[in-house]
Amino acid sequence: MGVVGNLSSEQIEFFNSNGYIVIESFSSEEETKEMRDRMAELLQEFDGASSTVFSTKDHQQLKDDYFYKSAENISFFFEEKAYGEDGRLRQPKELSINKVGHALHELDPVFRKFSSSEKIKGLFLSLEYKRPTVIQSMYIFKQPGIGGEVVPHQDNTFLYTEPTTCTGLWLALEDSTKTNGCLWAIPGSHKDGLRRRMIRGESGTYFDNPPPIYDQRDFAPLEVKSGSLVVLHGNLVHQSFENLSSKSRHAFSLHVVDTDGCTWSKDNWIQRKTAPEPLYAS
């Protein structure tokens, strides 16, 4: 196979105990700039005609074809607060987009290069994945002034396998601080199990349980420099607040599941027409 694990025993121990790790300088300045520049090009080419609004506060909305088809496309999602009362954008489209997803890792050469790199493969080998597969990717903007809140959640809620195997990778493409909407997580919360699932039904998506109530005092900020990678266990409870600052907080995220001995749920929102290729098979 040729893939070599790249996490130390101390990093693995910290991940198993806390449900996350921060790997500083995972990507070079050149690599993060290449991704930011490529996204600027994609936004320049985007005419704004095909898009929708994305919010983590109302997952009942996730039922339109554009959203479902985004699993195998490069699709654009606007911020809730991007539009004025007249239905027009308040600012240029480049400052109005919430995220672009969910198949950048497959369809764009710049993002595919990072997503299938040896260092990504080595990370999952260290985590003992047998056949890791990227199931979705997102470029997240966290726009200045209007970057929306992401409510407390667990990634396995949305990307469920039996048994659960989702791991999230969150690469900071700009410095991420408490001021511009960094990640917050409850250390060790992955040990408490999965609290609820989002189900794709005939009339849209819905949750099988009400949202859990979390004590905000339990959350710890994950402030990181550009180029740092945050690795998130699929059951870790995490969130981010609205960005009310004048600085954006760009990030690129991947969600990976194991496809060896694990079953992708037939009622996940992602139901692909073509099976994704694994990063490797051991």
N, C-alpha and C positions, 0 to 999 in steps of 0.2 A: 504493500500500500504506500509506503514511503512517508506517511504523515508522522510527525513527532510531537508529543505532548509538550506544551510550553507553560503550564502553570506549575508553580512550586508547591510542595506539600503544605507550606504555610498558607498559601493562597487558597488551596482547596479546603483546608481546615476552616479558614475564615468564612469561605462561601457556605460550607455545610452548616456552620454555626449561626451565621447572620442572614443567609439568603441572598447575599450580594457580595461582589468585590468591585473595587475600582482599580483599573490598570492604567497608571499614568503613562503618557507618551506612547500609547498603543499605535497611534498613527502620527506620521510626520506632518510638519506644517505644509509641505508640498502636497501631501495626500489629501489633507482636509481642504486646502485651497482648490485642488482639482475638483473635488466634489461640489464645493460651493459654486465654483465657476460653471460647472456643467449644469447645475440646477438653474443658474441664472440664464443659461442658454435655453433650457427647456421652458422656462417661464416666458422668455422672449418669443418663442415659437407658439406658445399657447394663446389661442384667440379669445378664450373666455366663454365660448359658446357652449361647450360641453363641460359641465361641472355641477357641483351641488354643495350645500353647506354641511359642515361637520360639527357635531357637538357631542361630548361625552356625557352631557347631562340628560340627553333624551335619545336613548337607543331604540325607542319605538319607531323612530324615523328611518331606521336602517332597513328599508324594504324596497327601494327603487332599483331598477335594473342597472343604473350607472354604478351604484355602490357594489352590487353583487359582481358585476363584470370587472370591477377594478382589481379583483383577485388575480387576474391574468393580463392586466393592462397598466399603463402609466396614467393615472387619473388624478384630477385636481379637485381639492376640496377647500371652499372658502371659510373664513372665520364667521361666526355668528354676527359679530359686531362690524363686519366689513361694509354692510349696506346701510344707507340712510333710509329715512321714512319714504323717500320717493322711489325706493327700490334700486337705486344706483349705488355703485361703489363710492365710499367716502374718500378713498385714496387710491393710488395706482395699484394695479393687480399684484405687482411684486410685493406690496405691503399688505395685501388682503388675503393671501392664501394661508390656510391653516396647515395643510400638509399635502404631499404628493405621494401616492401609493397605488397599488400594493405589490407591483412586480418590477420595480426598478432593478432589483438584484438579478433579474432574468433578461430584461429587455434593453437595458442601457449598458454600454460597455464600461463606462467609468465606475458605475456602482456594482456591476457584476465583477469587476476586477477585485474590488475590496471584499465583496461578499463571499467569493470563492477562493480567497487568498490562503496561503499556507498557514498564516498566523491564526486565521479563523478556524481552519480545520484542526490545527494543533490544540486550540482551546477546547474544542468539543471532544477531542481524543482524551484530553486530561480529565474531562467530566464523564468519561466512559460511555460516550455515545457510540453506538455500533453503526448506525446508518443515518447520520444527521441530515436533515433536509430543511432548507429555508422555506418557510411557508408564506411569509409576507415581509415586505420591506416598506419603510416610510421615511420620507424626508420631512421633518417637522420644523416649522419656522418660529413658532412662539413670537409672533410679531410684536414690535414695540407698541405699547398702549392698548392693544386689543387682543394680544395672544391669550387664547381661552384657557380656563381652568381645566385640568384633567382630574376628575374626582378619584378618590381612593378605589383601587381595583386590584385584581390579580389577573395576570395574563392567561392563565389556564381557563379562566371564565370564558374567554372568547375563542381560544385555540385548544380545544380539548382532545386529548388522546386517551385511550384506555390501555395501560395505565397512563397517568399524566406525565408528560415529558417536555413541556414547553420551557425554553430558556430565552429570555430577552437580552439582546445586545443593544446598548444605547451609546453611540459614539458622539461625543461633543465636537461640533464643528466650529463652535465659538465658546468662549468662557461662559460657564454656567454658574450663576450665583443666586442667592436668595432674592436679590433685587430684580433679576430678569426671569425668574420662574424656574429655578433648578428643580431636580427631582427631590422628593422626600420619601423616606421609606420607614417602615416599622421593623427594626432589626429582629430577626428570629421569628417573624410572623409566618414564614413559610412552613413552620413546624405545626401550625394549627389547622392545616388542611384547607381544601378548597371550599369556599363558603357558598358560591352559587355559580350557575352557568347561564350564558346567553344562548338561547335556542332559536334556530331559524325555522319558522313555521310557514304555513301557507299564506298568511296575511302579513308577514314581516317577522322581525326578531322580537323576542321577549325574554325576560329573566325568570328562572324557575323559583327564585326566592327574593324577598325584598332586600334592599341594600343594608349591609351590616352597619352598625354605628361604631365608629372608632374614636378613641380619645386622641385629639390632636397633639397632646403632650407626649405621646408615644412615638411620634414621627421624628426622624433625624434628617437634617438636610444633607444632600450629596452634592456639595459644591465642587466642581471640577474645572480644570483648565481645558482649553481646546486640544483635541487629540487624545484625551482620556476616554477609556471605554468602561462603561458600567455594565456588569454582567448581573442579570436579575433572574432569580429562581422563579418559575412559573406560578408559585403560590405566594410569593412575597407581596405584601400589601404596599403599594406605592402610589404617589400622586404628584401633581405639580399645581402651583397656584397661577392665577392670572398674571400676565406680564404687564404691569402698569408703568414700567420704566421706558426710557427712550432707546434702549438697546435690545436688539433681537437676540434670540437664543437658538440658533440653528443646530439641529442634531439629525443624525441618520440612525435609524433603528432597524434591527432584524429580529424576527422571531423564528426560532428553530425548534423542530420536534424530531424525535427519533422515529424512524419508520421500520425498525427491526424489532419484531415482536410486539409492536404497538399498533393500535387501530385508530385511524382518523375518524372522528364521529361523523355520522351521516347527517346530524342536525347542527353542525357548525355553520357559521355564516359563509365560510369559504368552502365551496364545492366546485373544484376545478374540473374542466373538461379533459385536460391532459395532466398526467401525474408529474410532479416536479422531480428534477434530478437531484439525487443526494450529493452532499459534499464529498463523501467517500463511503465505502462499504468495507467493514472489517470482519 
